[in-house]
């Protein structure tokens, strides 16, 4: 009989409260460099000891948040790799909706080179895999992965910072029109 380590629901709740506190503080335009354990703990209505029970320091908390974001994005992007054209638009809307839901945190994190590079690489890998699934020959004349990834990232960042009045459906439609499916 295998033993399953039982996760304490209080620990799950505390971690969620601390992460939400970070999101809340960053949404108020607090710079990452201005985050303190005390500010995070106060916002979460927890004490500093609880923070240190779960994280070594603020960088550890941010690192875990970023890992969770990329895990979530990877799960959201996966359906775009097995696309049937009838549901492609729907899958793109789901992917974009994730960015919109967490727009405040993305707007802050994307200003950091490491995060931006990781996001760019996720987009490039997705485009490359989609091309393989669609048998698009990369030796023929196609738009560079770097150019497409940079333009997609630019569109997404513009949308969540300045164009948030547009729906995910609208942005997905515009992206689809722009790339006509043969480059992605």
C-alpha angles and dihedrals in degrees: 000000000000121000117230117207107234115223115222109240089216090060091050090049094047093049091049091049092050093049092047089050090056091049090049094049093046090049087060089060094256106158117237089241089059094055114111131183088242093053091048094046092047092050090048090047089235132115129255091251089061089052092052091046088067106026136036093217142324092288090056090052092047091046090054091047091051091048090052091048092053092044089053093045091049090054091047093049096047095079089054088065095059095043127164107196092239093065100028093098091050092052092049090051090052090050093048093045089063090058091048094049091054097032096132093056093043091050089057100037095048088064088069113085097221093052092045091050092049091049091047090051091050090053093046093049091048093050091047092050091047090052091052092049089051093044092239107169108229091199089067123075106292132144114270117262089231092055095047094045092048092048093047091048090048092051093048093047093047089049097051094042105036110001101050091129086078119085125237087247092056093048091047089052092050092048091049091050092046096053101030090213094270096094097044 
